[in-house]
């Protein structure tokens, strides 16, 4: 193993020798949505990402600048690479604090284009401390002394799916920074595209919008398709989905046949697959043997695995609707 961690988007990142080119907002949003606040010492799961979102919203509600709201969103971003260390322990770790400050300054430089001023640091600390007061009260029932911090947002400590937090984090990043990030795609939409693909048609994912489009391989048939092909060829945010040949449905049919334990069913399906027209014969055979529904469930499950592999290969963020 090298002196690096592998991030969600596949970057090899060295926390003690960070390269700003390897810092990705997608990695930060994903990791912080999965890291539990307070080392897990909370009544219910509450992520560093949720805390960061609240800090950013509070900065915005106070009428501070987009830059300040973005700083609040990013103030714990180093934990994406260095984990979350409790404050009392961190005070006894000068080397850790130095590395953290260096990395955080690099993150600010990358996304804010300059370090925070002393005034900005003071504003951020005030907001962070206020949120800590409420985090301790709501997540641990710990009695807090002194003046109750005045905040300008409604706090909701409900447990949320990490995917929702990740998406909201990225949306706020876009709002405060003006930068665009790739939109996540639902695996169900990719599977639907796999199941509906046809000869002489190509399908593409628009990574900016998360939309899947179909265009004729003969753009001369339709002016709209011709315009779309021009856009696809001139923009780098379109990624081609596998076509029928690349999906290898016959392999899926063979894999399903291998799962059939009944000798007569398996024999009937193998015979169909070795016929002159295997696709047509196989579909007749699964209907005649009563396994049609089982085959299409198997096929869909296989498409889900293929869709996930495709997304990972092309660095596309994905979710399942059933998880949201």
Secondary structure, 3 states (H helix, E strand, C coil): CCCCEECCCCCEECCCCCCHHHCCHHHHHHHHCCCEHHHHCCCCCCEHHHHHHHHHHHHHHCCCCHHHHHHHHHCCCCHHHHCCCCHHHHCCCHHHHHHHHHHHHHHHHHHCCCCCCHHHHHHHHHHHHHHHHHHHHHHHCCCCCCCCCCCCCCCCCCCCCHHHHHHHHHHHHHHHHCCCCCCCEEHHHHHHHHHHCCCCEEEEEECCCCEEEEEECCHHHCHHHHHHHHHHHHCCCEEECCCHHHHCHHHHHHHHHHHCCCHHHHHHHHHHHCCCCHHHHHHHHHHHCCCHHHHHHHHHHHHHHHHHHHHHHCCCCEECHHHC
